[in-house]
Amino acid sequence: MSVDKAEVLRRSPLFEMLSEAEIEVLASLSRPRTFAAGDVVFHEGDAGDALFVLARGEVEVLAGAPSGEERPLAVLSPPAAFGEMSLIDREVRSATVRARTECVALQLGAENFTTFRRRSRDGFTLFLVNVARVLSSRLRETNRKLASRS
């Protein structure tokens, strides 16, 4: 199963406004990963140093509840990205991500972004602005959900 890595990145909100050359650099640095339905991409509490951009399939995001069971937080499909929080803040993973279907995701690690930052400071800055936008959007949605419960 081949994946057009540059096309996957072009469609992701995390890479909006990047030049074609910058997309190509990131595509060359990315690594396609295939997961079978039910495979865990990463567990809540794991060390995190990479983000993933979905090319095909669906993943579910799960958080541990005090009772020990996992609660579903979201279902993601292409061109969604996940894992960026740990890449940015260097904290452990805040949730578990599991493949709902067979899926393919591009993995970009911290070392890839270090390389990208050295090659394109402007592109790296745009990437960080895009991450901030995505995280802000998620926070606003969470706030809306919490407010509607009261």
N, C-alpha and C positions, 0 to 999 in steps of 0.2 A: 504494500500500500504506500504509494509515494504521496508526498504532500508538497505543495508549492509553498514553501516556508515564507517567502516574501509576501505572497498574497494573504496568508493567514495573519501576518503582522499588520499589513495594510488595513485589514478590516477591524482590528482591535482598537478600542478607544485609548488604550495606553500608548499607542504609537501615532496618534493623530498629529498632523502638522509636521512630521518628520519628512525629510527629503527622501527621494527615491534612493540616493546613495546611502543614506543613513539606514533605511529599511534593509537594503542589501547587506550592509555590514552586520546588522543584528541577525538577519536570516542566516548568514554564514556562521555566526557564533552559536546559533540555537541548535538544540538536539531534539529530534522527534522521539517521543516516548509513546508506546502503545500500552494500553491497559485493558484487560478483559473486564466484563461486567462483574462487579463485586470486588475488584482489586482496590486496595487502599493506596492512594497516591501519597498521602502522608497522614500521620496521626496528630491529633491535638497534643501539644506538649513536646513534639519533636523539635530539634533544632532546625531552623529554616534559613537557607541561603540561596533559594531559587524561586522564581515565579514560573507559572505555566500559562500558556495561551491555548485554549481549546481550538483544535482544527476540525475535529469530528467527534460526535457522540455527546453524552451528557454525564455530568458528575453531580453528586449531591454533597452539600456542605453540612456537617453535623457537629453539634457541640455537646459536650458532656453535661448532664444534669446532676444536681446534688444526689439524686437517687442512684446514680451510676449508669442510667440508660442514656443513649444518645438521642438528642432532639434534632430534627431536621431544621436547618436555617434557610436553605436555598437550594434550588436546582439550577445549574448553569449549563448553557449550551453555547456553541460558537457564536460570536468571537470572544466570549468572556475570558477573562484572565483571573487567576487566583494565586495566592501565595505571596503577593507583593508586600503585604504588611511585614512579614518577617524579614524580607529582603531589605526593607527600608529601616525598620527599627531594631533589627538584630535580636529580637525577642523570640521565644519559642512560638510554634504554631498555635494559633488561637482556636483552631477547629480541625476536625478530621475531614478529609476530602476522599470520597469513594466513587469509583466509576459506577454509574447506573446502567450504562450500556458499554459495549466495546467503544473505546475512545482513543483518539490520538491527540496529544498535546505537545506543543513546543516548550522545551525547558530552557530557561536562561538563568544562569547562576550569577552570583556576586562577581566572580572573576570575569564573566562576560561583560558585565556592566562597567567594570574597571577598565577593561580594554576599550569599550565603546566611549567612555568618558575621555580617555586619552586621545581617541581619534576625532571625537566630535563633541566639544563642550556645549555648543548650542543645542545639538540633538539630545544630549543627555539632560540638559536643563528642560527642554520641552517634555521629555519623558517624565521627569519629576513633577512638572506642572500637571501632566495628565494623570499621574498616580494620585496627586492631591485632589483633582477633580473627581476621580472615581471614588476615592475614600470619602470625600465630602458628600457625594450622592448617596452612598451607602449609609452614612451617618444620618442624613436627613430622612431617609426611608425608615431607619430604625426609630428615630424620634417620632415620626408620624405613627408608626405601629404602637409605640409605647403610649403616646398621647391618646390614641383611640381606645386603649384598654381602660383608661380611667373613667 
